């Protein structure tokens, strides 16, 4: 395990070189977030007779989007899939076929070091943003939610990484995989609850979405924190989320094994 700790350390140092980029990305991410908050304030303001929308009051809806920003900071995959595809396309992945290091664990260490660097740089502006909206902040719905929210957050990060890793493995077969990455991103953005809470969807559509891994990439950990899921449903949801992580991991391994069999590199 010592070599993987070294990878985390090196990855953290490399990512800190781009701290200005992380800070700029965080600041600009507030623009669509402010637009979304303004939109929902207008929606609730124009419906004075309605106390909530599908179980969300105005304060809860705003808090939902604030939590989306927090979960994104801790779990979002930024450029890992592009970097993995570049390693395959440019042949630099050959070195990992000759060294006693697992490429998936290597990339996972870089992913977590990148998230750590991003949290360090995004924490201050995000903290200021949350403080300015402190009247909409709520404590976890229960002690159980407080304990299980971080667990679900880690599972969310793993699920996002393994799915992105498996998608990047398509570079073994295709020279350009940007179309596939954008298609996956579009599904994740809509079906994970990033654009709006899944509670706003018709019940049948919501039930169908929960047969996919997408709601467990964002909506589910937020639901735990807000108390939208509790009791038996909470524990069942955690088991399903863990199950999707295992499936995504197994699929990533499968794509790697099949891709390496097809891979060929030439030159010195």
N, C-alpha and C positions, 0 to 999 in steps of 0.2 A: 504493500500500500504506500510505501514511502515515495515511490516515483509519482504517484497520483497527487500526493500532497505537494510535491514539487511543481506539478503541472498547474495546480490551483494557485500557488504562489507566483509562478511566471505569468499565468493568465491574468492575475490581479494587477501585476505590474504593467503588463501590456495594455490592459483596459484603462488604467489610470492615465495613460498617455492621451486618451481621448476624452478626458473629463470635461473639456469645454464643449465637445460635441454632445455628450450626455446632458449637460446643463442646458444647452440650446434646445435639444430635442424635448426635454421636459417642459421648458417654458412655452414652446410652440404647441405642445400637446394640450395646454390649457385653453387654447383658442376654440377648438371644437367642443371641449368640455363646457366652456362658458356659453357657447351657442346652444348646446343641448339643455343646460340649466335654464337659460332664458326662454327657450321654447316651452318647457314644461311649466314654468311659472306663468306663461301666457295662457297655456291650456287650462290650468287650474283657475287662473284669474277670470277666464271667460265662462267658466262653469260654476258660478257662485252657489248654485243649488246642489252641486255634487260634492260630497265630502271626500270621496276618494275615487280612484280608478282601479278596478280589479283588486281591491284590498290595499292599495297604496295611497296614503295621504300625500299632500304636497311635500311635506317635510321628509317623509319616507322616500319619495321618489328622488328628491335631490340627494338625500343621503346615499341612495342606491348608486347614483353616478359618481359620487365621491369615493365610494368603496370600489367601484370599477377602476378608478384611477389608481387606488392603492394596490389592488390585486395585480393590475398590469405592471406596476413597478417591480413587484416581487416575482412574477411568473412569466411574463411575456418573452417569447423567443424573438430576438431582433434580427441578427444576421447570421445565426448559426447555420441555417439550412443553405444559405448562399455560400458560406465559407466551406462547408462540407462538399457541396457540388463543385466548387472551384478546386478543392484538393483532388477530387476524382478526375476532373477534366484536365487539369494541368499535370497530373501524374505524381504530385507530391505525396499522394497517399501510399506510394510504393514503399516508403521507408517504414511504415507501420506494419507492412507484411513481413518485414525482416527483423523487427525488434520485438522484445518480450513486453509489449504493451497493447492493451485492448483499445481499438480505436473508438468504440462506443463510450467506454469509460473515460477515455482521454477527452472526447468532445463534451461529455457530461461535466467533467471537472472545469473545462473552459466555460461552459454554460453557467455554472454556479458562480465562478469567479467573475464572470461578466455581470451577473445579476447583483453580486455583492458590490462591485464598483459602481453600478448604476444606482443602487440604493444609496450609497454614500454620497453621490453627487446630486441625486434627485430628492433626497430626503429633506434638505433645507427648503427649496422652493415649494415642494409638496406640503411640507409642514406649515409654511406661511399661508398657502392657499387654503388648507383645511382650517387654520386658525381664523381666517377671514370669513369662513362659513361655519364657524363653531356653533351657531344657533341650530344648525341642522344635524349636528353630530349626536349619535346615540351610543350608549354602552352596549355591549353584547346582550342579547336577549336573555341569556341565562349563564350560569357557571359552566354548564355543559357546552354551550356555544363558545364560550371563551376558551375552553380547553381544546375543542375539536376544530375550531376555525383554523389554527395554524397547521394541524394535521392535514386538513383538506387542502390548505394552501400548498403544502409540499407536494401532495398528490397531483394537484393542478399543474404545478411546474413540471413534474416528471411526465405527465400525460402530454403536455404541450411539446416538451422536448422530444420525446420518443416519436410522436407523430411527425414532427418536422424532420427528424433524423431519417425516418422511413421514407418520407417524401424526397429528401435529398438523395437517397440511394438510387433514384431514377436516373441520376447522372451516369450510372453505369451503362444505361441503354440509350439515353437521349443526350445530345450535345447541349441543348438548351432546355431547362426545366422551369423557366420563369412562369410559363403559363400554368403549369400544374401548381406551383406555389401560390400564385394569385387566386386560383380557383379554391384551393384549400383555405386560404385566408378569408375569402368571401364567405364561405360556409361557416367558418369559425366566428366571423364578425356578426353574422346574422343569427346563427343558431346557438351561440354560446351565451347570449344575453348581453352582449356588448353594446348593441345599438339601442335596445330597450329590454325591460324585464320580460321574461317569457310568460309571466302571468297575464300579460296583455293579449296573448294569442288565444284562439279558441281552444277549449280543453282537449279536443281530439288531436289538434296539431301539436300541442304541448306534450301529450302522451307519446306521440310518434317521435318527437325530437329526443325524448328521454330514452329512446331505444338506441340512440347514437351517443358517441362520446362527447359531443360538442357542449351540451349543458354543463358537463363536469369540468370544463375548461375555464369557467368564470361564474356562471349563475349559481351553481351549487354551493361553493364556499360562501358567497355573499348571502345566500338564503339561510345558511347555518348561522351566520353572525346576526342577521336580522330576525331570526326566529320564524322564518317562513316555512321551515321544515324542522320538525322536532319529533321526539319520541321514537317509535319504531321506524318511521319513515327516514329519520336522520341516520340511524344505524344501517338501515338497508341501503340508503344512498351512499354512505361511506364504503360499504362493501362493494357496491356496483362500481363506484369510482376507482377503488383499488383493483377491481377486476379489469377495468378498461386500461389501467396502467400496465397490468401484467400482459394483457393482449397486445397493447401497443409495443411493449418491450419485445415480446416474442416475434411480432411482425417485423420490427426493426432488425432483429437478429436474422430472420429469414431473408429479408431483402439484402442484407450484407453478404450472407453466404451465397445467395444466387448471383449477386453482382460481382463478387470476387472471382467466381468461376468464369465470368465473361470478360473480366478486366485484363487488359494487356498494356504494357508500357515499354517504350523503346528508348534507347539512348543512355548516356552516362549520368 
